[in-house]
Amino acid sequence: MEAEIKPTILKKYIILCETHAETVKVVSYGIASISLVIALYRIRPFSKFRSPSSIPSHFLRNKIPLQGTVMRIEPSCGTLLMVDHKPLIPLPRLNNSKYLPVKLAGLNITANGISWLQTIVNTKNINLIPLIPTKEYLNCIVTMSDQNQEQMRIGEELVKLGFATVEKNSLTSLLKDKEILYYQKRLLKAQKWAERKRNGYWQFSKHPTLLWKIQQSLIQKVENVLPKFIVKQFYI
């Protein structure tokens, strides 16, 4: 007598599905529904953020990018960008007058910097990487696409122009994060460049000397020889 052939796991699964088709269908729909709810909770595609407290903790932890339009520049609290946050899937809303207050992380912005923001950034679409929420505002890394579709790092550009200075120890608690450490290094590098060039704030903080004028003349000659992307990358 031949040995009885045991059904494989796949066959057992097929038999189970055929026998309990309705039950399997209900369980499958249930699992799919739960997965969808979890995905919607994590992504928040319909959520329009209007206050720092409304940002989910996992958005901050994972630094999930946000998009929005700068509606106005607010000089209070060290200069804020009042941002009309754009959810992934926008829905019609009755009240659109309340905006998300955003502060450029790690910066002290001068009066010239406020004027620059009002001219260059106001009414423009920006990208935000949320870092630290406070009661009054959300600290963010802010970028914007310029006319050449290149990403402009707003904070770094302000520092290079001498329209902002880097706050000491403002991001110390987050420096274990490689992205934030890189951001702060870029800001400090831009500040050294602005200080050397005597841009903006540094024009009055450090008076130009004869040696400085000679150095700047030599640097200008080097800038005229090198390709622009090298000059831009290394702040020559």
DRENTIGU-463297 format. One record per residue: residue number from 1; chain; x, y, z of N, C-alpha, C in turn. Coordinates in steps of 0.02 Angstrom, whole numbers, plus 50000, padded with zeros to 5 digits. Example, Ala and Ser with C-alpha at 12.3 -4.5 7.8 and 13.67 -1.06 7.14 Angstrom:
BEGIN
(node 1, 'A', (50660, 49716, 50390), (50615, 49775, 50390), (50660, 49835, 50390));
(node 2, 'A', (50642, 49888, 50354), (50684, 49947, 50357), (50645, 50002, 50394));
This chain:
BEGIN
(node 1, 'A', (50042, 49940, 50000), (50000, 50000, 50000), (50044, 50062, 50000));
(node 2, 'A', (50031, 50104, 49954), (50072, 50165, 49949), (50062, 50210, 50008));
(node 3, 'A', (50118, 50244, 50029), (50114, 50291, 50086), (50071, 50351, 50066));
(node 4, 'A', (50032, 50371, 50114), (49987, 50427, 50101), (50028, 50491, 50093));
(node 5, 'A', (50014, 50528, 50038), (50050, 50590, 50024), (50019, 50647, 50065));
(node 6, 'A', (50061, 50678, 50106), (50037, 50733, 50148), (50032, 50797, 50106));
(node 7, 'A', (49979, 50835, 50114), (49972, 50898, 50076), (50024, 50949, 50098));
(node 8, 'A', (50048, 50988, 50050), (50097, 51040, 50065), (50063, 51099, 50099));
(node 9, 'A', (50103, 51145, 50125), (50076, 51204, 50159), (50033, 51245, 50112));
(node 10, 'A', (50056, 51250, 50048), (50018, 51288, 49998), (49950, 51257, 49986));
(node 11, 'A', (49949, 51191, 49981), (49885, 51157, 49969), (49839, 51166, 50029));
(node 12, 'A', (49868, 51161, 50089), (49827, 51171, 50150), (49796, 51241, 50150));
(node 13, 'A', (49836, 51291, 50128), (49811, 51360, 50126), (49755, 51367, 50075));
(node 14, 'A', (49763, 51333, 50016), (49711, 51336, 49964), (49647, 51304, 49988));
(node 15, 'A', (49654, 51247, 50022), (49595, 51212, 50049), (49560, 51255, 50100));
(node 16, 'A', (49600, 51287, 50144), (49571, 51331, 50196), (49533, 51389, 50165));
(node 17, 'A', (49563, 51420, 50113), (49531, 51476, 50079), (49466, 51455, 50046));
(node 18, 'A', (49466, 51395, 50016), (49406, 51371, 49983), (49351, 51354, 50033));
(node 19, 'A', (49372, 51328, 50090), (49324, 51306, 50141), (49294, 51366, 50178));
(node 20, 'A', (49338, 51414, 50193), (49316, 51472, 50233), (49326, 51536, 50193));
(node 21, 'A', (49301, 51537, 50133), (49312, 51593, 50087), (49289, 51660, 50116));
(node 22, 'A', (49229, 51661, 50145), (49202, 51723, 50172), (49243, 51748, 50231));
(node 23, 'A', (49262, 51701, 50274), (49302, 51721, 50333), (49369, 51750, 50312));
(node 24, 'A', (49402, 51716, 50264), (49467, 51740, 50239), (49460, 51809, 50208));
(node 25, 'A', (49406, 51820, 50171), (49394, 51884, 50139), (49386, 51940, 50191));
(node 26, 'A', (49347, 51925, 50244), (49336, 51974, 50297), (49402, 51991, 50332));
(node 27, 'A', (49442, 51939, 50347), (49506, 51950, 50381), (49553, 51991, 50336));
(node 28, 'A', (49554, 51976, 50271), (49597, 52013, 50225), (49577, 52087, 50221));
(node 29, 'A', (49511, 52099, 50217), (49487, 52168, 50215), (49504, 52204, 50280));
(node 30, 'A', (49499, 52168, 50336), (49515, 52197, 50401), (49587, 52218, 50405));
(node 31, 'A', (49632, 52172, 50383), (49704, 52187, 50385), (49720, 52247, 50339));
(node 32, 'A', (49689, 52248, 50279), (49701, 52303, 50232), (49676, 52369, 50261));
(node 33, 'A', (49619, 52368, 50296), (49591, 52429, 50325), (49635, 52455, 50381));
(node 34, 'A', (49660, 52410, 50423), (49705, 52430, 50478), (49769, 52459, 50450));
(node 35, 'A', (49796, 52428, 50397), (49858, 52454, 50366), (49847, 52524, 50338));
(node 36, 'A', (49788, 52534, 50307), (49772, 52600, 50279), (49767, 52653, 50334));
(node 37, 'A', (49734, 52635, 50389), (49727, 52683, 50445), (49795, 52701, 50473));
(node 38, 'A', (49839, 52651, 50481), (49906, 52664, 50507), (49945, 52709, 50459));
(node 39, 'A', (49939, 52695, 50394), (49974, 52736, 50344), (49950, 52808, 50345));
(node 40, 'A', (49883, 52817, 50349), (49855, 52884, 50351), (49876, 52921, 50414));
(node 41, 'A', (49881, 52885, 50470), (49903, 52917, 50532), (49974, 52941, 50526));
(node 42, 'A', (50017, 52901, 50495), (50087, 52919, 50490), (50099, 52975, 50439));
(node 43, 'A', (50064, 52972, 50383), (50076, 53021, 50330), (50036, 53085, 50341));
(node 44, 'A', (49976, 53080, 50371), (49931, 53137, 50381), (49920, 53176, 50316));
(node 45, 'A', (49897, 53144, 50262), (49892, 53178, 50197), (49842, 53235, 50196));
(node 46, 'A', (49792, 53234, 50242), (49740, 53286, 50241), (49752, 53341, 50294));
(node 47, 'A', (49801, 53330, 50338), (49810, 53375, 50395), (49843, 53441, 50373));
(node 48, 'A', (49814, 53496, 50395), (49841, 53563, 50382), (49867, 53589, 50448));
(node 49, 'A', (49933, 53594, 50456), (49962, 53614, 50520), (49963, 53691, 50526));
(node 50, 'A', (49935, 53714, 50582), (49931, 53786, 50594), (49967, 53808, 50657));
(node 51, 'A', (49991, 53761, 50697), (50026, 53779, 50759), (50081, 53727, 50772));
(node 52, 'A', (50133, 53745, 50809), (50187, 53697, 50824), (50161, 53635, 50860));
(node 53, 'A', (50112, 53643, 50903), (50086, 53586, 50942), (50048, 53536, 50898));
(node 54, 'A', (50028, 53557, 50838), (49991, 53512, 50794), (50036, 53465, 50754));
(node 55, 'A', (50102, 53476, 50756), (50149, 53433, 50719), (50157, 53367, 50756));
(node 56, 'A', (50143, 53310, 50726), (50151, 53245, 50760), (50224, 53233, 50779));
(node 57, 'A', (50234, 53198, 50834), (50302, 53186, 50859), (50345, 53147, 50810));
(node 58, 'A', (50314, 53101, 50772), (50354, 53062, 50724), (50375, 53104, 50664));
(node 59, 'A', (50340, 53158, 50650), (50362, 53205, 50598), (50427, 53237, 50619));
(node 60, 'A', (50431, 53256, 50683), (50492, 53288, 50709), (50548, 53237, 50714));
(node 61, 'A', (50532, 53179, 50739), (50583, 53127, 50749), (50614, 53106, 50683));
(node 62, 'A', (50573, 53099, 50632), (50597, 53076, 50566), (50611, 53134, 50518));
(node 63, 'A', (50599, 53195, 50542), (50610, 53256, 50502), (50576, 53250, 50434));
(node 64, 'A', (50511, 53237, 50436), (50472, 53231, 50375), (50461, 53300, 50344));
(node 65, 'A', (50480, 53310, 50281), (50475, 53377, 50250), (50402, 53400, 50243));
(node 66, 'A', (50393, 53465, 50249), (50328, 53497, 50240), (50335, 53550, 50185));
(node 67, 'A', (50280, 53567, 50154), (50280, 53619, 50104), (50228, 53673, 50123));
(node 68, 'A', (50241, 53734, 50099), (50194, 53787, 50113), (50212, 53851, 50077));
(node 69, 'A', (50170, 53902, 50086), (50181, 53967, 50055), (50190, 54019, 50110));
(node 70, 'A', (50241, 54061, 50104), (50253, 54114, 50153), (50202, 54170, 50141));
(node 71, 'A', (50159, 54182, 50190), (50106, 54232, 50182), (50129, 54302, 50206));
(node 72, 'A', (50172, 54302, 50256), (50200, 54366, 50279), (50260, 54352, 50325));
(node 73, 'A', (50300, 54404, 50336), (50358, 54400, 50382), (50340, 54437, 50446));
(node 74, 'A', (50346, 54403, 50502), (50328, 54431, 50567), (50393, 54447, 50606));
(node 75, 'A', (50407, 54511, 50622), (50469, 54528, 50656), (50474, 54503, 50728));
(node 76, 'A', (50418, 54481, 50758), (50420, 54460, 50828), (50454, 54392, 50836));
(node 77, 'A', (50475, 54377, 50899), (50505, 54313, 50917), (50567, 54297, 50874));
(node 78, 'A', (50606, 54349, 50859), (50667, 54337, 50821), (50655, 54327, 50746));
(node 79, 'A', (50601, 54350, 50720), (50581, 54347, 50649), (50551, 54280, 50631));
(node 80, 'A', (50488, 54281, 50613), (50452, 54220, 50596), (50425, 54223, 50524));
(node 81, 'A', (50424, 54166, 50492), (50390, 54159, 50428), (50321, 54130, 50443));
(node 82, 'A', (50269, 54166, 50425), (50201, 54142, 50435), (50182, 54102, 50373));
(node 83, 'A', (50178, 54036, 50382), (50174, 53990, 50325), (50104, 53959, 50320));
(node 84, 'A', (50077, 53962, 50260), (50015, 53927, 50245), (50033, 53856, 50224));
(node 85, 'A', (50030, 53809, 50272), (50050, 53740, 50259), (50006, 53707, 50207));
(node 86, 'A', (50037, 53670, 50160), (50001, 53636, 50108), (50002, 53560, 50121));
(node 87, 'A', (49945, 53531, 50140), (49944, 53458, 50150), (49953, 53422, 50083));
(node 88, 'A', (49969, 53357, 50087), (49979, 53318, 50026), (49916, 53316, 49984));
(node 89, 'A', (49858, 53310, 50018), (49794, 53311, 49983), (49752, 53367, 50012));
(node 90, 'A', (49751, 53425, 49980), (49714, 53483, 50007), (49639, 53473, 50003));
(node 91, 'A', (49605, 53496, 50054), (49532, 53494, 50056), (49504, 53564, 50065));
(node 92, 'A', (49444, 53578, 50042), (49414, 53644, 50053), (49406, 53658, 50128));
(node 93, 'A', (49425, 53718, 50149), (49421, 53736, 50220), (49389, 53804, 50227));
(node 94, 'A', (49353, 53812, 50281), (49318, 53875, 50293), (49365, 53929, 50318));
(node 95, 'A', (49414, 53910, 50360), (49458, 53961, 50390), (49530, 53948, 50368));
(node 96, 'A', (49557, 53992, 50327), (49626, 53986, 50304), (49670, 54043, 50328));
(node 97, 'A', (49646, 54080, 50378), (49682, 54140, 50399), (49736, 54126, 50452));
(node 98, 'A', (49736, 54067, 50481), (49786, 54052, 50533), (49844, 54014, 50501));
(node 99, 'A', (49906, 54039, 50513), (49964, 54011, 50480), (50014, 53982, 50531));
(node 100, 'A', (50055, 53937, 50506), (50105, 53904, 50547), (50165, 53950, 50556));
(node 101, 'A', (50182, 53970, 50619), (50240, 54014, 50630), (50305, 53974, 50628));
(node 102, 'A', (50349, 53993, 50583), (50412, 53956, 50572), (50472, 54002, 50585));
(node 103, 'A', (50519, 53976, 50623), (50581, 54013, 50636), (50639, 53977, 50602));
(node 104, 'A', (50682, 54015, 50569), (50741, 53986, 50539), (50788, 53962, 50594));
(node 105, 'A', (50798, 53897, 50598), (50834, 53867, 50654), (50905, 53893, 50660));
(node 106, 'A', (50924, 53912, 50722), (50993, 53930, 50738), (51016, 53998, 50717));
(node 107, 'A', (50969, 54044, 50701), (50989, 54110, 50675), (50961, 54168, 50714));
(node 108, 'A', (51002, 54222, 50717), (50978, 54288, 50738), (50977, 54332, 50675));
(node 109, 'A', (50919, 54356, 50657), (50911, 54392, 50594), (50910, 54468, 50607));
(node 110, 'A', (50948, 54505, 50567), (50952, 54577, 50574), (50894, 54612, 50537));
(node 111, 'A', (50890, 54678, 50545), (50838, 54716, 50510), (50845, 54709, 50434));
(node 112, 'A', (50908, 54709, 50410), (50919, 54698, 50338), (50895, 54629, 50317));
(node 113, 'A', (50903, 54581, 50362), (50881, 54513, 50347), (50805, 54510, 50341));
(node 114, 'A', (50770, 54547, 50383), (50696, 54550, 50379), (50675, 54579, 50312));
(node 115, 'A', (50708, 54633, 50291), (50693, 54664, 50226), (50706, 54616, 50169));
(node 116, 'A', (50761, 54579, 50174), (50778, 54530, 50122), (50725, 54475, 50118));
(node 117, 'A', (50703, 54450, 50175), (50651, 54399, 50177), (50586, 54425, 50146));
(node 118, 'A', (50569, 54487, 50162), (50507, 54516, 50135), (50511, 54524, 50059));
(node 119, 'A', (50571, 54535, 50033), (50580, 54545, 49961), (50587, 54479, 49924));
(node 120, 'A', (50626, 54433, 49951), (50645, 54372, 49915), (50600, 54312, 49932));
(node 121, 'A', (50580, 54305, 49995), (50546, 54244, 50017), (50471, 54252, 50025));
(node 122, 'A', (50448, 54312, 50042), (50377, 54323, 50053), (50336, 54306, 49990));
(node 123, 'A', (50281, 54271, 49999), (50234, 54247, 49948), (50261, 54188, 49907));
(node 124, 'A', (50320, 54163, 49925), (50350, 54108, 49887), (50335, 54040, 49921));
(node 125, 'A', (50338, 53987, 49880), (50331, 53919, 49906), (50398, 53896, 49935));
(node 126, 'A', (50396, 53866, 49993), (50457, 53844, 50026), (50449, 53772, 50050));
(node 127, 'A', (50506, 53740, 50065), (50508, 53674, 50095), (50535, 53680, 50166));
(node 128, 'A', (50505, 53643, 50211), (50523, 53646, 50282), (50544, 53577, 50308));
(node 129, 'A', (50598, 53576, 50347), (50614, 53516, 50385), (50605, 53534, 50458));
(node 130, 'A', (50553, 53508, 50490), (50539, 53527, 50560), (50590, 53498, 50608));
(node 131, 'A', (50612, 53539, 50656), (50662, 53516, 50705), (50636, 53518, 50776));
(node 132, 'A', (50626, 53579, 50803), (50607, 53587, 50873), (50546, 53632, 50878));
(node 133, 'A', (50491, 53608, 50908), (50433, 53651, 50918), (50439, 53688, 50985));
(node 134, 'A', (50416, 53749, 50987), (50408, 53786, 51049), (50335, 53809, 51052));
(node 135, 'A', (50317, 53843, 51105), (50248, 53867, 51110), (50232, 53918, 51057));
(node 136, 'A', (50281, 53960, 51039), (50270, 54015, 50992), (50283, 53997, 50919));
(node 137, 'A', (50330, 53951, 50906), (50349, 53939, 50836), (50380, 53869, 50828));
(node 138, 'A', (50391, 53852, 50764), (50423, 53788, 50747), (50490, 53803, 50715));
(node 139, 'A', (50544, 53780, 50746), (50611, 53787, 50718), (50618, 53741, 50658));
(node 140, 'A', (50641, 53768, 50601), (50645, 53728, 50540), (50708, 53745, 50500));
(node 141, 'A', (50729, 53697, 50459), (50776, 53710, 50405), (50733, 53727, 50344));
(node 142, 'A', (50746, 53784, 50313), (50702, 53808, 50259), (50741, 53813, 50194));
(node 143, 'A', (50711, 53787, 50141), (50740, 53793, 50074), (50688, 53819, 50025));
(node 144, 'A', (50712, 53846, 49970), (50667, 53873, 49919), (50700, 53865, 49851));
(node 145, 'A', (50661, 53849, 49800), (50688, 53844, 49732), (50692, 53913, 49702));
(node 146, 'A', (50751, 53932, 49676), (50758, 53997, 49645), (50737, 53994, 49572));
(node 147, 'A', (50748, 54047, 49535), (50726, 54051, 49465), (50760, 53999, 49421));
(node 148, 'A', (50820, 53977, 49440), (50856, 53925, 49402), (50839, 53855, 49427));
(node 149, 'A', (50788, 53851, 49471), (50764, 53788, 49499), (50817, 53754, 49543));
(node 150, 'A', (50865, 53793, 49568), (50913, 53767, 49617), (50886, 53779, 49686));
(node 151, 'A', (50902, 53734, 49732), (50879, 53740, 49800), (50919, 53793, 49838));
(node 152, 'A', (50886, 53846, 49859), (50919, 53898, 49898), (50908, 53883, 49972));
(node 153, 'A', (50962, 53877, 50010), (50958, 53868, 50082), (50950, 53937, 50114));
(node 154, 'A', (50890, 53952, 50136), (50873, 54020, 50157), (50918, 54043, 50215));
(node 155, 'A', (50926, 54001, 50266), (50967, 54020, 50323), (51038, 54033, 50304));
(node 156, 'A', (51066, 53989, 50264), (51135, 53996, 50242), (51145, 54058, 50200));
(node 157, 'A', (51097, 54074, 50158), (51101, 54133, 50115), (51101, 54197, 50157));
(node 158, 'A', (51058, 54199, 50209), (51055, 54256, 50254), (51122, 54267, 50289));
(node 159, 'A', (51152, 54212, 50312), (51216, 54217, 50348), (51271, 54241, 50301));
(node 160, 'A', (51272, 54215, 50239), (51323, 54236, 50190), (51319, 54310, 50176));
(node 161, 'A', (51259, 54337, 50173), (51250, 54408, 50158), (51264, 54452, 50219));
(node 162, 'A', (51274, 54421, 50276), (51284, 54459, 50337), (51219, 54487, 50365));
(node 163, 'A', (51163, 54457, 50344), (51098, 54479, 50367), (51072, 54437, 50426));
(node 164, 'A', (51113, 54390, 50448), (51097, 54349, 50506), (51162, 54321, 50535));
(node 165, 'A', (51161, 54307, 50600), (51218, 54275, 50633), (51195, 54210, 50664));
(node 166, 'A', (51243, 54165, 50676), (51227, 54099, 50703), (51220, 54103, 50778));
(node 167, 'A', (51164, 54078, 50804), (51153, 54076, 50876), (51198, 54023, 50907));
(node 168, 'A', (51230, 54041, 50963), (51272, 53993, 50997), (51229, 53942, 51035));
(node 169, 'A', (51247, 53879, 51028), (51216, 53824, 51067), (51141, 53815, 51054));
(node 170, 'A', (51115, 53845, 51001), (51042, 53840, 50989), (51022, 53770, 50966));
(node 171, 'A', (51068, 53734, 50934), (51052, 53667, 50909), (51094, 53612, 50943));
(node 172, 'A', (51124, 53629, 51000), (51169, 53582, 51033), (51136, 53516, 51048));
(node 173, 'A', (51074, 53518, 51070), (51039, 53456, 51089), (51026, 53410, 51030));
(node 174, 'A', (51032, 53436, 50969), (51016, 53396, 50910), (51078, 53379, 50868));
(node 175, 'A', (51137, 53396, 50892), (51197, 53388, 50850), (51218, 53316, 50840));
(node 176, 'A', (51186, 53269, 50875), (51201, 53198, 50862), (51171, 53176, 50795));
(node 177, 'A', (51123, 53215, 50772), (51092, 53201, 50707), (51138, 53226, 50652));
(node 178, 'A', (51156, 53183, 50605), (51204, 53201, 50553), (51179, 53258, 50508));
(node 179, 'A', (51114, 53258, 50493), (51087, 53309, 50449), (51089, 53378, 50482));
(node 180, 'A', (51074, 53380, 50547), (51075, 53444, 50583), (51147, 53467, 50595));
(node 181, 'A', (51192, 53420, 50608), (51263, 53437, 50616), (51290, 53466, 50551));
(node 182, 'A', (51270, 53438, 50495), (51291, 53463, 50430), (51263, 53534, 50419));
(node 183, 'A', (51200, 53544, 50438), (51167, 53609, 50432), (51205, 53662, 50472));
(node 184, 'A', (51223, 53646, 50535), (51259, 53695, 50576), (51329, 53709, 50548));
(node 185, 'A', (51362, 53659, 50523), (51429, 53669, 50494), (51424, 53715, 50434));
(node 186, 'A', (51372, 53707, 50393), (51363, 53751, 50336), (51351, 53823, 50358));
(node 187, 'A', (51311, 53832, 50411), (51299, 53899, 50436), (51363, 53932, 50462));
(node 188, 'A', (51402, 53895, 50500), (51464, 53922, 50528), (51514, 53938, 50472));
(node 189, 'A', (51516, 53897, 50421), (51560, 53909, 50364), (51539, 53973, 50328));
(node 190, 'A', (51473, 53981, 50319), (51446, 54041, 50286), (51461, 54103, 50328));
(node 191, 'A', (51458, 54096, 50394), (51472, 54154, 50438), (51545, 54175, 50434));
(node 192, 'A', (51591, 54127, 50431), (51661, 54144, 50424), (51674, 54180, 50359));
(node 193, 'A', (51639, 54157, 50306), (51647, 54190, 50241), (51620, 54261, 50243));
(node 194, 'A', (51561, 54272, 50273), (51532, 54339, 50279), (51576, 54384, 50321));
(node 195, 'A', (51605, 54356, 50374), (51649, 54395, 50417), (51711, 54416, 50380));
(node 196, 'A', (51739, 54370, 50341), (51799, 54386, 50302), (51784, 54438, 50249));
(node 197, 'A', (51724, 54435, 50219), (51705, 54483, 50166), (51680, 54549, 50195));
(node 198, 'A', (51669, 54551, 50261), (51639, 54609, 50295), (51569, 54625, 50267));
(node 199, 'A', (51531, 54572, 50257), (51463, 54580, 50231), (51414, 54600, 50287));
(node 200, 'A', (51368, 54644, 50271), (51313, 54660, 50317), (51336, 54678, 50387));
(node 201, 'A', (51314, 54638, 50435), (51329, 54649, 50505), (51403, 54656, 50518));
(node 202, 'A', (51445, 54620, 50482), (51517, 54619, 50495), (51552, 54681, 50468));
(node 203, 'A', (51519, 54719, 50426), (51547, 54781, 50401), (51558, 54831, 50457));
(node 204, 'A', (51513, 54829, 50506), (51518, 54876, 50562), (51552, 54844, 50622));
(node 205, 'A', (51550, 54778, 50625), (51580, 54743, 50681), (51656, 54740, 50675));
(node 206, 'A', (51681, 54734, 50613), (51753, 54730, 50602), (51771, 54778, 50546));
(node 207, 'A', (51810, 54828, 50562), (51829, 54878, 50513), (51882, 54850, 50466));
(node 208, 'A', (51878, 54865, 50401), (51928, 54840, 50353), (51997, 54871, 50365));
(node 209, 'A', (52048, 54830, 50360), (52118, 54853, 50366), (52151, 54850, 50298));
(node 210, 'A', (52212, 54876, 50294), (52249, 54874, 50231), (52263, 54802, 50209));
(node 211, 'A', (52282, 54760, 50258), (52295, 54690, 50243), (52233, 54656, 50217));
(node 212, 'A', (52175, 54672, 50247), (52112, 54643, 50225), (52096, 54663, 50153));
(node 213, 'A', (52108, 54726, 50136), (52094, 54751, 50069), (52138, 54715, 50017));
(node 214, 'A', (52202, 54703, 50035), (52248, 54667, 49990), (52223, 54595, 49980));
(node 215, 'A', (52204, 54563, 50035), (52178, 54494, 50031), (52117, 54490, 49987));
(node 216, 'A', (52071, 54538, 49995), (52010, 54537, 49955), (52024, 54548, 49881));
(node 217, 'A', (52075, 54587, 49866), (52094, 54599, 49797), (52120, 54535, 49765));
(node 218, 'A', (52161, 54498, 49803), (52188, 54435, 49778), (52133, 54382, 49770));
(node 219, 'A', (52087, 54380, 49819), (52031, 54332, 49815), (51987, 54347, 49756));
(node 220, 'A', (51976, 54410, 49741), (51934, 54430, 49685), (51965, 54406, 49619));
(node 221, 'A', (52031, 54409, 49614), (52065, 54385, 49554), (52057, 54310, 49546));
(node 222, 'A', (52062, 54274, 49603), (52053, 54201, 49601), (51981, 54184, 49580));
(node 223, 'A', (51932, 54221, 49606), (51862, 54209, 49589), (51849, 54218, 49515));
(node 224, 'A', (51884, 54265, 49484), (51874, 54278, 49413), (51902, 54223, 49369));
(node 225, 'A', (51948, 54183, 49396), (51980, 54129, 49358), (51943, 54063, 49367));
(node 226, 'A', (51921, 54048, 49428), (51889, 53984, 49442), (51817, 53982, 49417));
(node 227, 'A', (51792, 53921, 49401), (51721, 53914, 49383), (51676, 53934, 49440));
(node 228, 'A', (51617, 53960, 49423), (51572, 53986, 49474), (51549, 53934, 49524));
(node 229, 'A', (51539, 53871, 49502), (51514, 53820, 49548), (51566, 53804, 49602));
(node 230, 'A', (51631, 53811, 49585), (51683, 53799, 49635), (51684, 53856, 49686));
(node 231, 'A', (51678, 53917, 49661), (51676, 53975, 49705), (51617, 53971, 49753));
(node 232, 'A', (51559, 53950, 49726), (51498, 53945, 49766), (51504, 53890, 49818));
(node 233, 'A', (51534, 53833, 49799), (51538, 53776, 49843), (51585, 53788, 49902));
(node 234, 'A', (51641, 53820, 49888), (51693, 53827, 49939), (51697, 53897, 49969));
(node 235, 'A', (51651, 53941, 49951), (51650, 54009, 49979), (51718, 54042, 49972));
(node 236, 'A', (51746, 54041, 49913), (51812, 54072, 49903), (51805, 54148, 49904));
